[in-house]
């Protein structure tokens, strides 16, 4: 093995170690965010916040679709929500005739620890803060 081969192998190991550390960090952040969302659902129920039948919006914002999901919107745009089971939803979906007729069935998604991070508007907010604000406003938020 020459020096170039040894250097390449060290580089591969370093890249692999970095990727594994990054994956562990992402998994820990996702677990923490999921815990925050589940705690929010418990606390919203305890406080008597009335859950709504959630509505999804098309990506272009022109259409609204019924969903079978019941929960609480957590942002004013009504694009993020938590269901009564403590799962997080992004409520933007593709436009479709099927959804217009039968409604949309959004799937739960992994919540981010920072909502809006990397967005074009530059506005981001920690998930814990967003959920705390929503709880503080209670049913007056509607």
C-alpha positions in Angstrom: 0.0 0.0 0.0 1.5 3.3 -1.0 1.0 6.7 0.7 -1.9 7.7 -1.6 -3.8 4.5 -0.8 -3.3 5.1 2.9 -4.5 8.7 2.6 -7.6 7.6 0.7 -8.5 5.0 3.3 -8.1 7.5 6.1 -10.3 10.0 4.2 -13.0 7.3 3.7 -12.9 6.4 7.4 -13.1 10.1 8.3 -16.1 10.7 5.9 -17.8 7.6 7.2 -17.3 8.6 10.9 -18.6 12.1 10.1 -21.7 10.7 8.4 -22.4 8.4 11.3 -22.1 11.2 13.8 -24.4 13.3 11.7 -26.9 10.5 11.5 -26.8 10.1 15.3 -27.3 13.8 15.9 -30.3 13.9 13.5 -31.9 10.9 15.2 -31.5 12.5 18.6 -33.0 15.8 17.3 -35.9 14.0 15.7 -36.5 12.0 18.9 -36.5 15.2 21.0 -38.8 17.0 18.5 -41.2 14.0 18.5 -41.2 14.1 22.3 -42.1 17.9 22.3 -45.0 17.2 19.9 -46.3 14.3 22.0 -46.1 16.4 25.2 -47.9 19.3 23.4 -50.8 16.9 22.6 -51.1 15.8 26.2 -50.9 19.3 27.5 -53.4 20.7 25.0 -55.9 17.9 25.9 -55.3 18.5 29.6 -56.0 22.2 29.2 -59.2 21.5 27.3 -58.1 23.0 24.0 -60.7 22.0 21.4 -59.2 20.0 18.5 -60.3 20.8 15.0 -60.9 18.6 12.0 -57.7 19.6 10.1 -57.7 20.9 6.5 -54.9 20.5 4.1 -54.0 23.2 1.5 -52.6 22.6 -2.0 -49.0 23.6 -2.6 -50.1 26.6 -4.6 -52.5 27.7 -1.9 -55.6 27.7 -4.1 -57.4 24.6 -2.8 -58.4 23.3 0.6 -59.0 19.6 1.2 -60.8 17.9 4.1 -58.7 15.4 6.1 -59.6 12.6 8.5 -57.1 14.1 11.0 -58.2 15.8 14.2 -55.9 18.0 16.1 -54.5 21.5 16.6 -53.0 23.9 14.1 -49.7 25.2 15.5 -49.0 28.0 13.1 -51.1 30.9 11.9 -50.8 29.8 8.3 -52.4 26.5 9.3 -49.8 24.5 7.5 -48.4 22.7 10.5 -50.5 20.7 13.1 -50.4 18.2 15.8 -53.0 15.5 16.0 -54.7 14.2 19.1 -52.3 11.2 19.1 -49.3 13.5 19.3 -48.1 13.2 15.7 -46.8 16.2 13.6 -48.3 17.0 10.2 -47.3 19.3 7.3 -50.7 20.2 5.8 -49.6 21.2 2.3 -50.3 18.6 -0.4 -50.3 18.4 -4.2 -53.5 19.4 -6.0 -55.6 16.5 -7.2 -59.1 15.7 -8.4 -59.2 12.7 -6.0 -58.5 15.0 -3.0 -61.1 17.4 -4.2 -63.7 14.6 -4.2 -62.6 12.4 -1.4 -60.4 14.6 0.8 -56.7 14.3 1.5 -54.9 11.9 3.8 -51.7 13.6 4.8 -49.2 11.3 6.5 -47.5 12.3 9.8 -44.0 13.6 9.3 -41.0 14.0 11.5 -41.1 17.4 13.2 -38.1 19.7 13.0 -36.5 21.1 16.1 -36.4 24.5 14.4 -39.5 25.4 12.3 -38.7 27.3 9.2 -34.9 26.7 9.2 -33.5 27.1 5.8 -36.6 28.9 4.5 -36.4 31.7 2.0 -38.0 34.3 4.3 -35.2 33.8 6.9 -37.7 33.4 9.7 -37.3 30.4 11.9 -38.5 29.5 15.4 -37.6 26.7 17.8 -40.4 24.1 17.8 -40.6 24.3 21.6 -41.3 28.0 21.4 -43.9 27.6 18.6 -45.8 24.9 20.7 -45.5 27.0 23.9 -47.0 30.0 22.1 -49.8 27.9 20.8 -50.6 26.5 24.3 -50.5 30.0 25.8 -53.0 31.3 23.3 -55.4 28.4 23.9 -58.7 28.5 22.1 -58.3 32.3 21.6 -55.9 31.5 18.8 -58.6 30.6 16.4 
